[in-house]
Amino acid sequence: MTEKRWAFEDFTVGRTIVLPEKHVTAEEIIDFASQFDAQPMHLDEAAGKASILGGLAASGWHTCAMFMRMMCDAFLNDSTSQGAPGVDYVRWKKPVIAGDTLTGRSTITAARVSAKRPGLGFVTVEHRLFNQKGETVLELANTGMFLLREPGAAA
């Protein structure tokens, strides 16, 4: 196995991983929305201000995509990740508005070695993103699959 910083054994219950900061621009909100979620509040400043969102707002799916990049940069790209079987829940708590700066954290809530594949572990994580005011904008939980650094040693 290629030596990666993060393997199953590193994801201990209770551990929190800080995600890198992400500044959100109007241009990227419009670009994402143009391709994937072409609703007016995601494409036009005036429409966004007239909506209940209060400004040009990122699509919830764009917020998820930004979160994914933050997670990749924090740990996933330097890990033994084998993907994920799904997402338990996603909650968009507040709109992400052009000019916001996002920060976040991922907290390990469960970890177990696969009964069928002893070299693979399942790690359940709760994630939170915050805007520059400290308000929660995204809550998400999922289970990821990671190779063990030392199969048989962690049981």
C-alpha positions as CSV (number, residue, x, y, z in Angstrom):
1,M,0.0,0.0,0.0
2,T,1.2,3.5,-0.8
3,E,2.1,5.3,2.4
4,K,-0.7,7.7,3.2
5,R,-0.9,10.0,6.2
6,W,-4.5,9.0,7.1
7,A,-5.5,5.3,7.3
8,F,-8.4,3.6,9.2
9,E,-6.3,3.5,12.4
10,D,-6.0,7.3,12.5
11,F,-9.8,7.9,12.6
12,T,-10.4,7.4,16.3
13,V,-13.8,8.1,17.8
14,G,-14.0,11.7,19.1
15,R,-11.2,13.0,16.9
16,T,-12.0,16.3,15.2
17,I,-10.3,17.3,12.0
18,V,-10.3,21.0,11.1
19,L,-11.2,21.8,7.4
20,P,-9.4,24.5,5.5
21,E,-11.0,27.9,4.9
22,K,-12.9,28.5,1.7
23,H,-13.9,32.0,0.4
24,V,-17.1,31.9,-1.7
25,T,-17.2,34.2,-4.8
26,A,-20.2,35.4,-6.8
27,E,-18.5,34.1,-9.9
28,E,-18.3,30.5,-8.7
29,I,-21.9,30.6,-7.4
30,I,-23.1,31.7,-10.8
31,D,-20.9,29.2,-12.6
32,F,-22.0,26.2,-10.6
33,A,-25.7,27.3,-10.8
34,S,-25.5,27.8,-14.5
35,Q,-24.4,24.2,-14.9
36,F,-26.3,22.4,-12.2
37,D,-29.0,24.4,-10.4
38,A,-30.2,27.2,-12.6
39,Q,-32.6,28.8,-10.1
40,P,-32.8,32.7,-10.1
41,M,-31.5,33.1,-6.5
42,H,-28.3,31.3,-7.6
43,L,-27.8,33.2,-10.8
44,D,-28.7,36.8,-10.2
45,E,-27.9,39.2,-7.3
46,A,-31.2,41.0,-7.5
47,A,-33.2,37.8,-7.5
48,G,-31.2,36.5,-4.6
49,K,-31.8,39.7,-2.6
50,A,-35.5,39.5,-3.4
51,S,-35.7,35.9,-2.2
52,I,-35.8,34.7,1.4
53,L,-32.1,33.9,1.1
54,G,-31.1,37.5,1.3
55,G,-28.5,37.6,-1.5
56,L,-26.8,35.8,-4.3
57,A,-26.8,32.3,-2.6
58,A,-24.9,29.2,-3.4
59,S,-27.0,26.2,-4.3
60,G,-27.1,23.6,-1.4
61,W,-25.5,21.2,-3.8
62,H,-22.7,23.7,-4.4
63,T,-22.3,24.0,-0.7
64,C,-21.9,20.2,-0.6
65,A,-19.4,20.3,-3.4
66,M,-17.3,23.0,-1.6
67,F,-17.5,20.9,1.6
68,M,-16.2,17.9,-0.4
69,R,-13.2,19.9,-1.7
70,M,-12.5,21.2,1.9
71,M,-12.6,17.6,3.1
72,C,-10.3,16.4,0.3
73,D,-7.8,19.1,1.0
74,A,-7.9,18.4,4.8
75,F,-7.4,14.7,4.8
76,L,-9.2,12.6,2.1
77,N,-6.6,13.1,-0.7
78,D,-3.9,11.9,1.6
79,S,-5.8,8.9,2.9
80,T,-6.5,5.3,2.1
81,S,-10.1,6.2,1.2
82,Q,-12.0,3.6,-0.8
83,G,-15.1,5.7,-1.2
84,A,-18.3,5.8,0.7
85,P,-21.5,3.7,0.7
86,G,-23.7,6.8,1.0
87,V,-24.6,9.8,3.0
88,D,-26.8,9.5,6.2
89,Y,-28.1,13.1,6.0
90,V,-27.5,16.6,4.7
91,R,-29.0,19.7,6.3
92,W,-28.6,23.2,4.8
93,K,-29.0,25.3,7.9
94,K,-28.4,28.8,6.5
95,P,-27.7,30.1,3.0
96,V,-24.2,30.6,1.8
97,I,-24.0,34.0,0.3
98,A,-21.4,35.5,-2.1
99,G,-18.5,36.9,0.0
100,D,-18.9,34.3,2.8
101,T,-15.9,32.6,4.2
102,L,-16.5,29.0,5.2
103,T,-14.7,27.0,7.8
104,G,-15.5,23.5,9.1
105,R,-14.8,20.5,11.1
106,S,-15.3,16.7,10.8
107,T,-15.7,14.6,13.9
108,I,-15.4,10.9,14.0
109,T,-18.4,9.3,15.7
110,A,-17.9,5.6,15.0
111,A,-15.2,3.3,13.5
112,R,-15.3,-0.5,12.9
113,V,-13.3,-3.0,10.9
114,S,-15.3,-4.8,8.2
115,A,-16.3,-8.4,9.1
116,K,-16.1,-9.4,5.5
117,R,-13.0,-7.6,4.5
118,P,-10.5,-7.4,7.5
119,G,-8.3,-4.9,5.6
120,L,-11.1,-2.4,5.3
121,G,-12.7,-0.2,8.0
122,F,-15.8,1.9,8.1
123,V,-15.6,5.4,9.7
124,T,-18.7,7.4,10.5
125,V,-18.2,11.2,10.5
126,E,-20.3,14.2,11.4
127,H,-19.4,17.3,9.5
128,R,-20.2,21.0,10.1
129,L,-19.5,24.1,8.0
130,F,-19.7,27.6,9.4
131,N,-19.8,31.0,7.8
132,Q,-17.6,33.9,9.0
133,K,-20.2,34.8,11.7
134,G,-19.8,31.3,13.2
135,E,-23.3,30.3,12.0
136,T,-23.8,26.7,10.9
137,V,-24.5,26.6,7.2
138,L,-24.2,22.8,6.6
139,E,-24.6,19.6,8.7
140,L,-23.8,16.3,7.1
141,A,-23.0,12.8,8.2
142,N,-21.6,9.9,6.3
143,T,-19.6,6.7,6.5
144,G,-16.4,6.3,4.6
145,M,-14.4,3.2,3.8
146,F,-10.6,3.3,4.6
147,L,-7.9,0.6,4.2
148,L,-6.1,-0.4,7.4
149,R,-2.5,0.5,7.7
150,E,-1.9,-2.8,9.5
151,P,-4.7,-5.3,8.8
152,G,-5.3,-7.5,11.8
153,A,-3.7,-5.1,14.3
154,A,-6.9,-3.0,14.8
155,A,-9.9,-5.0,15.9
